[in-house]
Amino acid sequence: MNSFFVFKKLNANYIYIREDSHYTDDLKKREFTWNGRRGICLFLETIIDEEKLEKTFFSNLETDSQSEESELKKKISATEVSEIQHINQVSNELHKGMAAVFLEEKSEAYVFDVKKTTERSVQEPENEKIVRGSHDGFVETLMTNLQLLRRRIEVQDLVIKYHAVGTETKTRIALVYLASIANPTIVKEVEEKVKSISIDMVFSPGAIEEFLENDTISPFPQMLNTERPDRVMANLIDGRIAILTDGDPTALVCPSSFFTFYQSPDDYNSRFLVGTFYRLLRMVSFLIAIFVPAIYIATVSFHFEVIPADLVLPVKSSVERIPYPPIVEAILMELTIELIREAGIRLPSPIGQTIGIVGGLVIGDAVVQAGLVSNIMIIVVAITAIASFVVPSFEMSSALRVIRFPFMFFAASFGYFGIMFCFTLLLIHLCRLESFGSPYFSPLAPLTWQDLKDSVIRAPMKKMNERPKATLPRKKFRQAIRKGRRKW
């Protein structure tokens, strides 16, 4: 687009902006007179607050109409008023919720913010509820989300950098990090990747995540998604970087490791023994979700001799009347569970809960009575589904539901050997995966004993002196305590 200066004729400015906006009907013009000279105010009525515009500008004109014309800018009581000389730049600002004031025979426009703010109240995220601790969460307004972080981290080292992503939407995103802790190399890498994004629009943070992550084919999420300000704060203090998007309550945190997705704020709100127990329980749920269906299929298909003698007859009587192999009934029930889950999400909450409970009971009982699925398979699928939902992260839970299908196919083809072969491939993939140069399976690969205190387990607070080494923080220690010694 050619860059023209603001025209001295008011009508020429109006005509240019109308053409540049493709004659949109919500572009409005209000005329006024200032010391005998005509002026116009242009704005888009769909995104500005007209009451705010009245208080900020027009009511001030009526209070003192005898001021010098050079002081027209002072009659705009906005926090920030910009003087813009290029007409195309004025047009761009109007679409961001600004109002533009033109005065006859002046080759510049005054632009100020009168954007309408509509947002829901700050409340706890539905998918990240905790028992103790903070119960507020991010909303769809970027400034509100940044305020929640500023309120928690009141230091000058908290840095916020804005970027616009999307050639058509110009979606505003913010990179947040602590300059005194975050590694400058990782910050620079994240910034370069954000600047290199070339797309028409940003539909959600998931789109940004795909552009930024190192391995898009991997089923494992490489950036932590969260709507909790306290969780973002804890990761920022560990040296990580947060990415927030205007219009979405989800924050992306990087670099992240596999064990980051199994941490919950409740781990730190409880005694360390309780927090460690529940964190280990989540780790066990990962193994249950991927192994239990595969072990059942391999045992029934190839290794019937490992079943205890007391269970041989019940298992045999349950399985022998099923007309097809265990892999078929496993896939049938797993897909049924996924269908019920998707239906429960799409329907309104009361109906969704009813469909989930009644649908699961009715279908489960019906398929067993019809002889399509064994009753043991119903138990296996139920345990697997529960284990996959234990994970605090929805993205990791989704990854688990996808991963268990290859395990089932390998188990049906090669038995226990197939399960171990598939698990070996999974471990190799986890060990090779990286998140912004940080090992994804840290602190197990590479093994870092110090970082085990706040990953696999949750050690007492006084023992967690050092930040995770995987994030390469500039400050090594979290607290002044050394080797567990207290001042008393």
Phi, psi and omega in degrees: 000136178291144181260105179257151174283157177300130182285150179282341177268127184299318183295327179294321176296317181295317180295318181296314182292325176296316179294319180294333178265010178057039174057040178295142186283343182272003172281118184243154181230130173238130182264151177208169179235132181230109181053046176080003179245141182284150176212160177227151175238123181251142179197163174260113188294341183282340184237002179249158177262107185294328176294321177294321177297319180297315182288325185285327188230300192292324179292332178288331178294326184282337184287325183210094182269002184259008180290163177293149182295336180290346182260017178301323180299326181288345178278354177266111186268034177277162180297319181222128178240124182255141174259115185244133183257346181257127187292326180290330176291324176298317179299320178295320182292327179299325182280001175255009179095018179265162171245143182241131180248124178246141177239139183302137179070012175248132185264038174207158181238148175261124183241133181214159188273123174226034184296141176280130181252116176233116182212153176279164182287156179287123180212167184292136178299139183293327185263008179221046181287146177229166181276311180241159177105194183292142180239030174252161183212168179293155176238190185276358181260123185298316183296322177296319179295319178293326177295321178298325178285317179300325181292332181271329181240089186265063179228157181284349180281348179286116185252135176236124179237128183266145174219152176250125182238134181107113182294332181261319185270335182053048181294132182273126175235157183232132172263126184237132177199166176262115186298330183279349184239315184295144180286125183300327180296317179292320178300315179297319179297317179296316180298316180296321179293321179295316180294334183276354180292124179234104184206153181293316182213156175254107183285322183197168175301338177299326177292318177296320181300318181294326179288330187267328187291154184286320185234101182282342181281334182297138176287346183274133176291135181256000175227134182284128175259128179209151175248012183258121177297324181293327178290321177295318180301314181298321180287325177297319181289339175277357177102011180269174183240138179249142178238119180245143184243136177291130180096002180216137183275003185266133175254140175260132181241130180215156351285151181235151177249171179303319185282344177298326183286347180258007177265144179225148176304333179295338178299327184265349177270354180247171173299151188296330178293318179293316179298320178294319181300312183289329177292318176295326177297321177294322177298318178296325179298329176298315180292321179298317185296326183263337187263322191301310178298320181294319180295321178298313181297314181295321182293313182290326185276322189233328193237053182296338184289344181279349179287133178304149185303323182291340182258354184298310183294314177300318180293317181296317180294331179283327187267328191293337180266005176278127189283356182221169185297161180301327181299325181291313180293328178294313180295320179301314182286323178296317179293325177296316178299318180295321178295317179297320180296314180296319179296321179295327180287318186285332182277161174303153189307308181299318181290321181298319178294322179295315179299317181297316183283304183295316181299316180296317181292313184294311182295316180300315180291322184292317183290329177290315180296328180280350180078021179273329183222143178283153180293333176293323178296325177299317179296317180299314181294321179296314179298318180297316180297317179297317181296324181289337181269356179288334184296132180293343183255128179295323182295317178292324177298319177295321178298320179297320182293332178279321186294327186293340179291314174301323177298320180293320180293318178295321179295320180290337183267320188231004179071215181298326178299320178296323179296314181293325177296316180294321179293324177296317177298321180296316179296319177300317180297316180295323181287331180276338185289144178228154175235100181056046178082355180262133180301129185289327183263017175292142012263015178276327179217103000286153184287122178232103186301320184298321184284348178295340183293338181226039177223286178289320177239175174238100182286165174302149184304320183290346178269343182269071184279330188252148174283159179301132181287338183296331180277356180052053183290154178284330175253123185283319189261142176275328185217166186278359182283136178240129174056034174077005181280134178258169179278351178238000000 
